[in-house]
Amino acid sequence: MDTTVVKTSAENKRWGGGTEPLNTSYGKMMMWFFITSDALTFAGFLAAYGFSRFKFADIWPIADNVFTHVPFIHGNYPMIFVAFMTFILIMSSVTMVLAVDAGHHMNKAKVTIYMFLTILGGLIFVGSQAYEWTTFIKGEYGAVATNGGNILHILDGDGNQVALKDFAIAQNRDREQHESKKGVWFTSEGVLPNYTFDEVLAGFEANPDLVVRTTYASGEGHKTILSRSESLKEIQTKGSTVVEGANLRHNEYGPPLFANYFFFITGFHGFHVSVGILLNIIIFFNVLVGTYEKRGSYEMVEKVGLYWHFVDLVWVFVFTFFYLV
């Protein structure tokens, strides 16, 4: 005798979540998966940065001595411009929240306005980051590197950093850039600095008020400043080359490892922001032509909003690691 088994509707379901687990659409679930994996990537980079900083804590640059530039304003303004960048990015996250909320109410006009403001904030942030990279690469003051890899910054009697151009004594002689095809085959120079070490040394000896600040910490959250006699001895016996700006090989602010991390992590984040801006622009034009109005849902705005909030949150951690700690 055959037995017929009747299954209930609940038993027919493969799992309790149905077609929308956690009451979330497939698209938003996939965005959350991507965000989780990308967050782990950033966590790995920042953890590596943290370990390196802990290992080289004595010579690691102090942010207040590095990020002091403000566009169109000459002077020393530590962290002001970086704080402005952070404020702009956070405010763009606020406008994105307002755009998502307007989408829930099917208010096309407000979605358009807030999406535009979000895109504008992202463009200002990326432009500001480009300016920050430019000033970081070019440098402003210059420094002297020692044979042991220490970086010597020049200060005046009031403790303010002095640019090499303000005291170096130029010497009229031809300078030739070293290339690997001439001389030592495995050694080559990048762009020649504006001054030679001899010109900087001559200017330093001629100005009795100048002293040296090393990259070694003094134990009080500041770098060690040598006396005039100690400064002369340090620069005369250990000084070797002039360093201007920062790149993957040289760094006037401290060890090259700091510049490597700075370029890689902030550049990786800047790439994410640029992708977010592109996505926002695409969604913005879809809003303008009424695509989501016809669908009866602005869920795409919410999806791109999740990504935008993620890059904003990541910047909070990058800002904390590089600029505050």
C-alpha positions as CSV (number, residue, x, y, z in Angstrom):
1,M,0.0,0.0,0.0
2,D,1.4,3.3,-1.0
3,T,1.7,6.1,1.5
4,T,1.2,9.6,0.4
5,V,3.1,12.2,2.4
6,V,1.7,15.7,2.3
7,K,4.2,18.5,3.0
8,T,3.2,21.8,4.4
9,S,4.1,25.1,2.8
10,A,6.6,25.7,5.5
11,E,8.3,22.4,4.8
12,N,8.4,23.1,1.1
13,K,10.6,26.1,1.7
14,R,14.3,25.4,1.7
15,W,14.9,27.8,4.5
16,G,13.0,30.3,6.7
17,G,14.4,33.4,4.9
18,G,12.4,32.8,1.7
19,T,13.5,34.9,-1.3
20,E,14.6,37.9,0.8
21,P,16.7,36.8,3.8
22,L,16.7,39.2,6.7
23,N,14.0,41.1,4.7
24,T,16.8,42.4,2.4
25,S,16.9,42.3,-1.4
26,Y,19.6,40.3,-3.2
27,G,21.3,43.5,-4.4
28,K,21.7,44.9,-1.0
29,M,22.9,41.6,0.4
30,M,25.6,41.4,-2.3
31,M,26.6,45.0,-1.5
32,W,27.0,44.0,2.2
33,F,29.1,41.0,1.2
34,F,31.4,43.3,-0.8
35,I,31.6,45.9,2.0
36,T,32.6,43.2,4.5
37,S,35.3,41.8,2.3
38,D,36.7,45.3,1.5
39,A,36.6,46.2,5.1
40,L,38.8,43.2,5.9
41,T,41.3,44.4,3.2
42,F,41.5,47.9,4.7
43,A,41.8,46.4,8.2
44,G,44.8,44.4,7.0
45,F,46.5,47.5,5.5
46,L,45.9,49.6,8.7
47,A,47.1,46.7,10.9
48,A,50.3,46.5,8.9
49,Y,50.7,50.3,9.3
50,G,50.1,50.0,13.0
51,F,52.8,47.3,13.5
52,S,55.3,49.3,11.5
53,R,54.7,52.4,13.4
54,F,55.0,50.6,16.7
55,K,58.3,49.1,15.6
56,F,59.8,52.4,14.5
57,A,58.0,54.6,17.0
58,D,61.1,56.6,17.8
59,I,61.6,57.8,14.2
60,W,58.1,57.9,13.0
61,P,57.0,61.4,11.7
62,I,54.6,63.5,13.8
63,A,51.6,64.5,11.8
64,D,51.7,68.1,13.1
65,N,55.1,68.5,11.5
66,V,54.1,67.0,8.2
67,F,50.5,68.1,7.2
68,T,50.7,71.8,7.7
69,H,49.6,73.2,4.3
70,V,46.5,75.2,3.5
71,P,45.8,76.2,-0.2
72,F,46.4,79.9,-1.0
73,I,47.6,80.5,2.6
74,H,51.3,80.6,3.5
75,G,52.2,79.5,7.0
76,N,52.2,76.6,9.4
77,Y,48.6,75.3,10.1
78,P,48.9,71.8,11.4
79,M,45.9,69.5,10.5
80,I,43.6,72.4,9.4
81,F,43.3,71.3,5.8
82,V,43.0,67.6,6.7
83,A,40.2,68.4,9.1
84,F,38.4,70.3,6.3
85,M,38.7,67.3,4.0
86,T,37.2,65.1,6.7
87,F,34.4,67.5,7.4
88,I,33.5,67.6,3.7
89,L,33.4,63.8,3.4
90,I,31.3,63.4,6.5
91,M,28.8,66.0,5.3
92,S,28.6,64.2,1.9
93,S,27.5,61.1,3.9
94,V,24.8,63.2,5.5
95,T,23.5,64.4,2.2
96,M,23.5,60.7,1.0
97,V,21.3,59.8,4.0
98,L,18.9,62.6,3.0
99,A,18.9,61.3,-0.6
100,V,18.0,57.8,0.6
101,D,15.3,59.1,2.8
102,A,13.8,61.2,0.0
103,G,13.8,58.1,-2.2
104,H,11.8,56.3,0.4
105,H,9.2,59.0,0.1
106,M,9.4,59.0,-3.7
107,N,10.5,62.6,-3.8
108,K,12.5,62.9,-7.0
109,A,13.3,66.6,-6.6
110,K,15.0,66.1,-3.2
111,V,16.8,63.0,-4.3
112,T,18.2,65.0,-7.2
113,I,19.4,67.8,-5.0
114,Y,21.0,65.6,-2.3
115,M,22.7,63.3,-4.8
116,F,24.2,66.4,-6.5
117,L,25.5,67.7,-3.1
118,T,26.9,64.2,-2.4
119,I,28.8,64.2,-5.7
120,L,30.0,67.7,-5.1
121,G,31.4,66.8,-1.7
122,G,33.2,63.8,-3.1
123,L,34.8,65.9,-5.9
124,I,36.0,68.4,-3.3
125,F,37.5,65.6,-1.2
126,V,39.3,64.0,-4.1
127,G,40.6,67.4,-5.3
128,S,41.8,68.2,-1.8
129,Q,43.5,64.8,-1.6
130,A,45.3,65.6,-4.9
131,Y,46.5,68.9,-3.4
132,E,47.7,67.1,-0.3
133,W,49.6,64.5,-2.3
134,T,51.2,67.3,-4.4
135,T,52.4,69.2,-1.4
136,F,53.6,66.0,0.2
137,I,55.6,65.0,-2.9
138,K,57.1,68.4,-3.5
139,G,57.8,69.3,0.1
140,E,58.2,72.8,1.4
141,Y,61.2,73.0,3.7
142,G,63.6,70.3,2.6
143,A,66.0,68.4,4.9
144,V,69.4,66.8,5.2
145,A,69.8,63.0,5.3
146,T,72.6,61.4,7.2
147,N,74.7,58.4,6.3
148,G,72.7,56.4,8.9
149,G,69.3,57.3,7.4
150,N,68.4,60.0,9.9
151,I,66.6,63.1,8.7
152,L,67.7,66.5,10.0
153,H,65.3,69.4,9.8
154,I,66.6,72.9,10.2
155,L,65.0,75.2,12.8
156,D,65.6,78.9,13.7
157,G,66.1,80.3,17.2
158,D,62.3,80.3,17.9
159,G,61.9,76.7,17.0
160,N,60.2,77.2,13.6
161,Q,61.3,75.1,10.7
162,V,63.3,76.9,8.1
163,A,63.3,76.1,4.4
164,L,66.7,75.3,2.8
165,K,66.2,78.1,0.2
166,D,66.1,80.6,3.1
167,F,69.7,80.0,4.1
168,A,71.6,77.8,1.6
169,I,74.5,79.6,-0.1
170,A,74.4,78.8,-3.8
171,Q,77.6,77.9,-5.5
172,N,78.2,78.5,-9.2
173,R,79.1,75.1,-10.6
174,D,77.7,72.6,-12.9
175,R,75.7,69.7,-11.4
176,E,75.3,66.4,-13.2
177,Q,72.5,63.9,-12.5
178,H,73.8,60.5,-11.7
179,E,72.4,57.7,-13.9
180,S,72.8,54.0,-13.6
181,K,74.4,53.8,-17.1
182,K,77.2,56.0,-15.8
183,G,79.3,55.4,-12.7
184,V,77.9,52.8,-10.3
185,W,75.6,50.7,-12.4
186,F,73.1,49.9,-9.7
187,T,72.7,53.5,-8.4
188,S,70.7,56.3,-10.0
189,E,69.3,59.6,-8.8
190,G,65.8,60.9,-9.2
191,V,65.2,64.6,-9.7
192,L,68.1,66.7,-8.5
193,P,67.4,68.8,-5.4
194,N,67.6,72.5,-5.7
195,Y,70.7,72.7,-3.5
196,T,73.7,70.4,-2.9
197,F,74.7,69.3,0.6
198,D,77.8,71.6,0.5
199,E,75.5,74.6,-0.2
200,V,73.2,73.8,2.7
201,L,76.2,73.1,5.0
202,A,77.8,76.5,4.0
203,G,74.5,78.3,4.8
204,F,74.0,76.5,8.0
205,E,77.6,77.4,9.2
206,A,77.0,81.0,8.3
207,N,73.8,81.4,10.3
208,P,74.6,80.9,14.1
209,D,70.9,80.9,15.1
210,L,70.1,77.7,13.2
211,V,69.9,74.3,14.9
212,V,68.9,70.8,13.9
213,R,65.8,68.7,14.8
214,T,66.3,65.0,14.3
215,T,63.7,62.4,13.6
216,Y,64.2,60.7,16.9
217,A,61.6,61.3,19.6
218,S,62.5,63.0,22.8
219,G,60.0,61.0,24.9
220,E,57.6,63.9,25.3
221,G,55.7,63.6,22.0
222,H,58.2,65.8,20.3
223,K,61.3,65.3,18.2
224,T,64.8,65.9,19.7
225,I,66.2,69.4,19.1
226,L,70.0,69.6,19.3
227,S,72.0,72.5,20.7
228,R,74.0,74.6,18.2
229,S,77.3,72.8,18.9
230,E,75.6,69.4,18.6
231,S,73.8,70.5,15.5
232,L,77.1,71.5,13.8
233,K,78.7,68.3,14.7
234,E,75.7,66.2,13.5
235,I,75.4,67.9,10.1
236,Q,79.2,68.2,9.5
237,T,80.1,64.6,10.4
238,K,77.0,62.7,9.4
239,G,75.2,64.8,6.8
240,S,75.4,63.4,3.3
241,T,72.5,64.4,1.0
242,V,69.7,66.9,0.6
243,V,66.1,65.5,0.5
244,E,63.2,67.6,-0.8
245,G,59.7,66.2,-0.6
246,A,58.7,62.6,-0.5
247,N,58.5,59.6,-2.8
248,L,58.9,55.8,-2.6
249,R,62.6,56.1,-2.1
250,H,63.2,59.3,-0.1
251,N,61.2,61.2,2.5
252,E,62.1,64.6,4.0
253,Y,59.6,64.0,6.8
254,G,61.1,60.8,8.1
255,P,61.6,57.1,7.1
256,P,60.6,56.2,3.5
257,L,58.3,53.5,5.0
258,F,56.0,56.2,6.2
259,A,55.7,57.7,2.7
260,N,55.1,54.2,1.2
261,Y,52.2,53.6,3.6
262,F,50.8,57.1,3.0
263,F,50.7,56.8,-0.7
264,F,49.4,53.2,-0.8
265,I,46.6,53.5,1.9
266,T,45.4,57.0,1.1
267,G,45.7,56.3,-2.6
268,F,43.7,53.1,-2.2
269,H,41.0,54.9,-0.3
270,G,41.0,57.8,-2.9
271,F,40.4,55.1,-5.6
272,H,37.4,53.9,-3.7
273,V,36.1,57.5,-3.4
274,S,36.6,58.0,-7.1
275,V,34.6,54.9,-7.9
276,G,31.9,56.0,-5.5
277,I,31.7,59.4,-7.3
278,L,31.3,57.6,-10.7
279,L,28.6,55.4,-9.3
280,N,26.8,58.4,-7.8
281,I,27.0,60.3,-11.1
282,I,25.4,57.3,-12.9
283,I,22.6,57.0,-10.3
284,F,22.2,60.8,-10.4
285,F,21.5,60.8,-14.2
286,N,19.1,57.8,-13.8
287,V,17.2,59.9,-11.2
288,L,17.1,62.8,-13.6
289,V,15.5,60.8,-16.4
290,G,13.0,59.2,-14.1
291,T,14.3,55.6,-14.2
292,Y,13.6,54.9,-10.5
293,E,10.3,56.8,-10.6
294,K,9.1,54.3,-13.3
295,R,10.3,51.3,-11.3
296,G,8.5,52.6,-8.2
297,S,11.6,52.2,-6.0
298,Y,14.8,54.2,-5.3
299,E,16.6,51.1,-4.0
300,M,19.6,51.8,-6.3
301,V,20.2,55.0,-4.4
302,E,20.2,53.1,-1.1
303,K,22.7,50.5,-2.5
304,V,25.2,53.1,-3.7
305,G,24.5,54.9,-0.4
306,L,25.8,51.9,1.5
307,Y,29.0,52.0,-0.5
308,W,29.4,55.7,0.1
309,H,28.9,55.4,3.8
310,F,31.5,52.6,3.8
311,V,34.2,54.8,2.2
312,D,33.4,57.6,4.6
313,L,33.8,55.2,7.6
314,V,37.1,53.9,6.3
315,W,38.4,57.5,6.0
316,V,37.6,58.0,9.7
317,F,40.0,55.1,10.5
318,V,42.6,56.3,8.0
319,F,42.3,59.8,9.5
320,T,42.8,58.4,13.0
321,F,45.8,56.2,12.2
322,F,47.7,58.7,10.0
323,Y,46.8,62.1,11.5
324,L,45.6,61.8,15.1
325,V,47.4,58.9,16.7
